[in-house]
């Protein structure tokens, strides 16, 4: 069984509240568990991690409630405003923990990818609180935020955040630097984990397996299989790919890199199980 570590759902009533759905015509429709199951299960996916799609605690509570009895969903990652006080953060987290599938939060600013939330005393103190209270933390960053990410994570001993989408490199242009060096430094100097996800949608409409291969290879070399996990970023990835095409490209890349069946199983299943505490 494979675990897809990065999926979003939204219904028709939510579309105007989901920034990426509101902004891209192809995503302005419902994307629900049965829709995902139809494309993911034939690729060997039996469980998924559902990630918030809006910087809004109401959306987090909605996805926690609506997937309470959805067997496909093994874990849910929500959102809190890290500019708030530690007491406020604790109150929100305790509310989310009433739902057994809640695992952690994804960190980014409601204002977008400005990197503001990667620095500052309040934010850093809140990351320490989350770490001390066993709340997983994910970073939604762009490639140019990697130096700030490195500085933040190395300032908090033992902090083990999860970097979404390989830090979103510029795949379409074929540029590897400075992204490769910067992501390598984060992998080398911290305990961060990383998702092998969302590379195809940054590769352009004419992408081929060869387009994404150097980025997959860089992440495998930097983090190793035990700190990497497979993700699709469905349904966002559907603007550039089918689910099967992305999985086939990743399968081919991992085989080309000579990864053993055990190492591939780490990427496709075990790293996510360990990070999110998924037991079955």
ZIUR-V617875 format. One record per helix or strand of 2 or more residues. SS is the DSSP state (A for helix, B for strand). FROM is the first residue (numbers start at 0). TO is the last residue. If there is no record, write none. Layout:
BEGIN
ss,from,to
SS,FROM,TO
SS,FROM,TO
END
This chain:
BEGIN
ss,from,to
B,1,6
A,11,16
A,18,22
A,24,26
A,32,42
B,44,50
A,56,65
B,72,77
A,85,95
B,101,106
A,115,117
A,120,131
B,135,138
A,142,153
B,161,162
A,163,166
A,178,188
B,192,195
A,199,201
A,208,222
A,224,226
B,227,229
A,235,238
A,242,255
A,260,275
END
